[in-house]
Amino acid sequence: MALSYKARRRWSLVILLVGLPIYVVASITVVNWLDRPPLLVELIVYVVLGFLWITPFKFVFRGVGQADPEADPDEIEDRD
């Protein structure tokens, strides 16, 4: 099931505006459960969690910043 370009743009917006803040709060909660580990351990946990959230959503974000590949070239020039 492949998502269209427009659907991927919409889902990426939902993920960034709703999902990411929820994930940040959950990540901070997990680190707080560790009873304030040493700074290096805390940094490593945040870096790992920072990369972990994007893994299931790679296909959604891929190519979203590019021009719509299915649009007519004349239509893209009109927007500029």
Chimera marker file (.cmm) of the C-alpha trace (Angstrom):
<marker_set name="trace">
<marker id="1" x="0.000" y="0.000" z="0.000" r="1" g="1" b="0" radius="0.5"/>
<marker id="2" x="1.781" y="3.086" z="-1.263" r="1" g="1" b="0" radius="0.5"/>
<marker id="3" x="0.727" y="6.503" z="-0.070" r="1" g="1" b="0" radius="0.5"/>
<marker id="4" x="0.327" y="9.323" z="-2.533" r="1" g="1" b="0" radius="0.5"/>
<marker id="5" x="2.553" y="12.361" z="-2.292" r="1" g="1" b="0" radius="0.5"/>
<marker id="6" x="-0.279" y="14.463" z="-0.867" r="1" g="1" b="0" radius="0.5"/>
<marker id="7" x="-1.126" y="11.830" z="1.751" r="1" g="1" b="0" radius="0.5"/>
<marker id="8" x="2.522" y="11.550" z="2.798" r="1" g="1" b="0" radius="0.5"/>
<marker id="9" x="2.689" y="15.339" z="3.233" r="1" g="1" b="0" radius="0.5"/>
<marker id="10" x="-0.418" y="15.320" z="5.410" r="1" g="1" b="0" radius="0.5"/>
<marker id="11" x="0.744" y="12.382" z="7.518" r="1" g="1" b="0" radius="0.5"/>
<marker id="12" x="4.181" y="13.922" z="7.995" r="1" g="1" b="0" radius="0.5"/>
<marker id="13" x="2.527" y="17.084" z="9.307" r="1" g="1" b="0" radius="0.5"/>
<marker id="14" x="0.367" y="15.092" z="11.734" r="1" g="1" b="0" radius="0.5"/>
<marker id="15" x="3.382" y="13.099" z="12.910" r="1" g="1" b="0" radius="0.5"/>
<marker id="16" x="5.460" y="16.229" z="13.494" r="1" g="1" b="0" radius="0.5"/>
<marker id="17" x="2.758" y="18.321" z="15.159" r="1" g="1" b="0" radius="0.5"/>
<marker id="18" x="1.032" y="15.655" z="17.251" r="1" g="1" b="0" radius="0.5"/>
<marker id="19" x="3.208" y="12.565" z="17.463" r="1" g="1" b="0" radius="0.5"/>
<marker id="20" x="6.586" y="14.155" z="18.051" r="1" g="1" b="0" radius="0.5"/>
<marker id="21" x="5.562" y="16.209" z="21.123" r="1" g="1" b="0" radius="0.5"/>
<marker id="22" x="3.963" y="13.101" z="22.627" r="1" g="1" b="0" radius="0.5"/>
<marker id="23" x="7.160" y="11.148" z="21.923" r="1" g="1" b="0" radius="0.5"/>
<marker id="24" x="9.307" y="13.885" z="23.511" r="1" g="1" b="0" radius="0.5"/>
<marker id="25" x="7.251" y="13.776" z="26.711" r="1" g="1" b="0" radius="0.5"/>
<marker id="26" x="7.462" y="9.974" z="26.747" r="1" g="1" b="0" radius="0.5"/>
<marker id="27" x="11.243" y="10.096" z="26.225" r="1" g="1" b="0" radius="0.5"/>
<marker id="28" x="11.739" y="12.556" z="29.065" r="1" g="1" b="0" radius="0.5"/>
<marker id="29" x="9.573" y="10.358" z="31.283" r="1" g="1" b="0" radius="0.5"/>
<marker id="30" x="11.727" y="7.307" z="30.474" r="1" g="1" b="0" radius="0.5"/>
<marker id="31" x="14.933" y="9.190" z="31.315" r="1" g="1" b="0" radius="0.5"/>
<marker id="32" x="13.405" y="10.439" z="34.586" r="1" g="1" b="0" radius="0.5"/>
<marker id="33" x="12.634" y="6.840" z="35.556" r="1" g="1" b="0" radius="0.5"/>
<marker id="34" x="16.383" y="6.185" z="35.381" r="1" g="1" b="0" radius="0.5"/>
<marker id="35" x="16.891" y="8.420" z="38.470" r="1" g="1" b="0" radius="0.5"/>
<marker id="36" x="19.076" y="11.009" z="36.722" r="1" g="1" b="0" radius="0.5"/>
<marker id="37" x="21.876" y="8.912" z="35.203" r="1" g="1" b="0" radius="0.5"/>
<marker id="38" x="25.325" y="10.387" z="34.477" r="1" g="1" b="0" radius="0.5"/>
<marker id="39" x="25.353" y="13.068" z="31.792" r="1" g="1" b="0" radius="0.5"/>
<marker id="40" x="26.997" y="10.857" z="29.149" r="1" g="1" b="0" radius="0.5"/>
<marker id="41" x="24.476" y="8.046" z="29.679" r="1" g="1" b="0" radius="0.5"/>
<marker id="42" x="21.610" y="10.537" z="29.526" r="1" g="1" b="0" radius="0.5"/>
<marker id="43" x="22.972" y="11.981" z="26.276" r="1" g="1" b="0" radius="0.5"/>
<marker id="44" x="23.305" y="8.525" z="24.731" r="1" g="1" b="0" radius="0.5"/>
<marker id="45" x="19.730" y="7.625" z="25.737" r="1" g="1" b="0" radius="0.5"/>
<marker id="46" x="18.381" y="10.840" z="24.164" r="1" g="1" b="0" radius="0.5"/>
<marker id="47" x="20.362" y="10.276" z="20.955" r="1" g="1" b="0" radius="0.5"/>
<marker id="48" x="19.141" y="6.682" z="20.660" r="1" g="1" b="0" radius="0.5"/>
<marker id="49" x="15.540" y="7.705" z="21.347" r="1" g="1" b="0" radius="0.5"/>
<marker id="50" x="15.926" y="10.566" z="18.866" r="1" g="1" b="0" radius="0.5"/>
<marker id="51" x="16.817" y="8.158" z="16.072" r="1" g="1" b="0" radius="0.5"/>
<marker id="52" x="14.361" y="5.514" z="17.217" r="1" g="1" b="0" radius="0.5"/>
<marker id="53" x="11.231" y="7.626" z="16.651" r="1" g="1" b="0" radius="0.5"/>
<marker id="54" x="11.918" y="8.169" z="12.954" r="1" g="1" b="0" radius="0.5"/>
<marker id="55" x="12.522" y="4.524" z="12.055" r="1" g="1" b="0" radius="0.5"/>
<marker id="56" x="8.880" y="3.501" z="11.507" r="1" g="1" b="0" radius="0.5"/>
<marker id="57" x="8.114" y="6.745" z="9.629" r="1" g="1" b="0" radius="0.5"/>
<marker id="58" x="10.954" y="6.831" z="7.096" r="1" g="1" b="0" radius="0.5"/>
<marker id="59" x="8.655" y="6.032" z="4.198" r="1" g="1" b="0" radius="0.5"/>
<marker id="60" x="6.322" y="8.905" z="5.130" r="1" g="1" b="0" radius="0.5"/>
<marker id="61" x="9.024" y="11.577" z="5.221" r="1" g="1" b="0" radius="0.5"/>
<marker id="62" x="10.966" y="10.404" z="2.177" r="1" g="1" b="0" radius="0.5"/>
<marker id="63" x="10.706" y="13.000" z="-0.596" r="1" g="1" b="0" radius="0.5"/>
<marker id="64" x="8.168" y="15.229" z="1.175" r="1" g="1" b="0" radius="0.5"/>
<marker id="65" x="10.361" y="18.321" z="0.767" r="1" g="1" b="0" radius="0.5"/>
<marker id="66" x="10.631" y="17.768" z="-2.977" r="1" g="1" b="0" radius="0.5"/>
<marker id="67" x="8.231" y="18.963" z="-5.640" r="1" g="1" b="0" radius="0.5"/>
<marker id="68" x="5.243" y="16.714" z="-6.327" r="1" g="1" b="0" radius="0.5"/>
<marker id="69" x="6.509" y="14.076" z="-8.776" r="1" g="1" b="0" radius="0.5"/>
<marker id="70" x="2.998" y="13.500" z="-10.150" r="1" g="1" b="0" radius="0.5"/>
<marker id="71" x="2.283" y="17.185" z="-10.879" r="1" g="1" b="0" radius="0.5"/>
<marker id="72" x="2.585" y="18.733" z="-14.324" r="1" g="1" b="0" radius="0.5"/>
<marker id="73" x="5.793" y="20.782" z="-14.824" r="1" g="1" b="0" radius="0.5"/>
<marker id="74" x="3.693" y="23.739" z="-16.011" r="1" g="1" b="0" radius="0.5"/>
<marker id="75" x="1.725" y="23.685" z="-12.756" r="1" g="1" b="0" radius="0.5"/>
<marker id="76" x="4.918" y="23.737" z="-10.678" r="1" g="1" b="0" radius="0.5"/>
<marker id="77" x="6.270" y="26.753" z="-12.611" r="1" g="1" b="0" radius="0.5"/>
<marker id="78" x="3.013" y="28.646" z="-12.040" r="1" g="1" b="0" radius="0.5"/>
<marker id="79" x="3.438" y="28.370" z="-8.249" r="1" g="1" b="0" radius="0.5"/>
<marker id="80" x="6.902" y="29.975" z="-8.289" r="1" g="1" b="0" radius="0.5"/>
<link id1="1" id2="2" r="1" g="1" b="0" radius="0.2"/>
<link id1="2" id2="3" r="1" g="1" b="0" radius="0.2"/>
<link id1="3" id2="4" r="1" g="1" b="0" radius="0.2"/>
<link id1="4" id2="5" r="1" g="1" b="0" radius="0.2"/>
<link id1="5" id2="6" r="1" g="1" b="0" radius="0.2"/>
<link id1="6" id2="7" r="1" g="1" b="0" radius="0.2"/>
<link id1="7" id2="8" r="1" g="1" b="0" radius="0.2"/>
<link id1="8" id2="9" r="1" g="1" b="0" radius="0.2"/>
<link id1="9" id2="10" r="1" g="1" b="0" radius="0.2"/>
<link id1="10" id2="11" r="1" g="1" b="0" radius="0.2"/>
<link id1="11" id2="12" r="1" g="1" b="0" radius="0.2"/>
<link id1="12" id2="13" r="1" g="1" b="0" radius="0.2"/>
<link id1="13" id2="14" r="1" g="1" b="0" radius="0.2"/>
<link id1="14" id2="15" r="1" g="1" b="0" radius="0.2"/>
<link id1="15" id2="16" r="1" g="1" b="0" radius="0.2"/>
<link id1="16" id2="17" r="1" g="1" b="0" radius="0.2"/>
<link id1="17" id2="18" r="1" g="1" b="0" radius="0.2"/>
<link id1="18" id2="19" r="1" g="1" b="0" radius="0.2"/>
<link id1="19" id2="20" r="1" g="1" b="0" radius="0.2"/>
<link id1="20" id2="21" r="1" g="1" b="0" radius="0.2"/>
<link id1="21" id2="22" r="1" g="1" b="0" radius="0.2"/>
<link id1="22" id2="23" r="1" g="1" b="0" radius="0.2"/>
<link id1="23" id2="24" r="1" g="1" b="0" radius="0.2"/>
<link id1="24" id2="25" r="1" g="1" b="0" radius="0.2"/>
<link id1="25" id2="26" r="1" g="1" b="0" radius="0.2"/>
<link id1="26" id2="27" r="1" g="1" b="0" radius="0.2"/>
<link id1="27" id2="28" r="1" g="1" b="0" radius="0.2"/>
<link id1="28" id2="29" r="1" g="1" b="0" radius="0.2"/>
<link id1="29" id2="30" r="1" g="1" b="0" radius="0.2"/>
<link id1="30" id2="31" r="1" g="1" b="0" radius="0.2"/>
<link id1="31" id2="32" r="1" g="1" b="0" radius="0.2"/>
<link id1="32" id2="33" r="1" g="1" b="0" radius="0.2"/>
<link id1="33" id2="34" r="1" g="1" b="0" radius="0.2"/>
<link id1="34" id2="35" r="1" g="1" b="0" radius="0.2"/>
<link id1="35" id2="36" r="1" g="1" b="0" radius="0.2"/>
<link id1="36" id2="37" r="1" g="1" b="0" radius="0.2"/>
<link id1="37" id2="38" r="1" g="1" b="0" radius="0.2"/>
<link id1="38" id2="39" r="1" g="1" b="0" radius="0.2"/>
<link id1="39" id2="40" r="1" g="1" b="0" radius="0.2"/>
<link id1="40" id2="41" r="1" g="1" b="0" radius="0.2"/>
<link id1="41" id2="42" r="1" g="1" b="0" radius="0.2"/>
<link id1="42" id2="43" r="1" g="1" b="0" radius="0.2"/>
<link id1="43" id2="44" r="1" g="1" b="0" radius="0.2"/>
<link id1="44" id2="45" r="1" g="1" b="0" radius="0.2"/>
<link id1="45" id2="46" r="1" g="1" b="0" radius="0.2"/>
<link id1="46" id2="47" r="1" g="1" b="0" radius="0.2"/>
<link id1="47" id2="48" r="1" g="1" b="0" radius="0.2"/>
<link id1="48" id2="49" r="1" g="1" b="0" radius="0.2"/>
<link id1="49" id2="50" r="1" g="1" b="0" radius="0.2"/>
<link id1="50" id2="51" r="1" g="1" b="0" radius="0.2"/>
<link id1="51" id2="52" r="1" g="1" b="0" radius="0.2"/>
<link id1="52" id2="53" r="1" g="1" b="0" radius="0.2"/>
<link id1="53" id2="54" r="1" g="1" b="0" radius="0.2"/>
<link id1="54" id2="55" r="1" g="1" b="0" radius="0.2"/>
<link id1="55" id2="56" r="1" g="1" b="0" radius="0.2"/>
<link id1="56" id2="57" r="1" g="1" b="0" radius="0.2"/>
<link id1="57" id2="58" r="1" g="1" b="0" radius="0.2"/>
<link id1="58" id2="59" r="1" g="1" b="0" radius="0.2"/>
<link id1="59" id2="60" r="1" g="1" b="0" radius="0.2"/>
<link id1="60" id2="61" r="1" g="1" b="0" radius="0.2"/>
<link id1="61" id2="62" r="1" g="1" b="0" radius="0.2"/>
<link id1="62" id2="63" r="1" g="1" b="0" radius="0.2"/>
<link id1="63" id2="64" r="1" g="1" b="0" radius="0.2"/>
<link id1="64" id2="65" r="1" g="1" b="0" radius="0.2"/>
<link id1="65" id2="66" r="1" g="1" b="0" radius="0.2"/>
<link id1="66" id2="67" r="1" g="1" b="0" radius="0.2"/>
<link id1="67" id2="68" r="1" g="1" b="0" radius="0.2"/>
<link id1="68" id2="69" r="1" g="1" b="0" radius="0.2"/>
<link id1="69" id2="70" r="1" g="1" b="0" radius="0.2"/>
<link id1="70" id2="71" r="1" g="1" b="0" radius="0.2"/>
<link id1="71" id2="72" r="1" g="1" b="0" radius="0.2"/>
<link id1="72" id2="73" r="1" g="1" b="0" radius="0.2"/>
<link id1="73" id2="74" r="1" g="1" b="0" radius="0.2"/>
<link id1="74" id2="75" r="1" g="1" b="0" radius="0.2"/>
<link id1="75" id2="76" r="1" g="1" b="0" radius="0.2"/>
<link id1="76" id2="77" r="1" g="1" b="0" radius="0.2"/>
<link id1="77" id2="78" r="1" g="1" b="0" radius="0.2"/>
<link id1="78" id2="79" r="1" g="1" b="0" radius="0.2"/>
<link id1="79" id2="80" r="1" g="1" b="0" radius="0.2"/>
</marker_set>
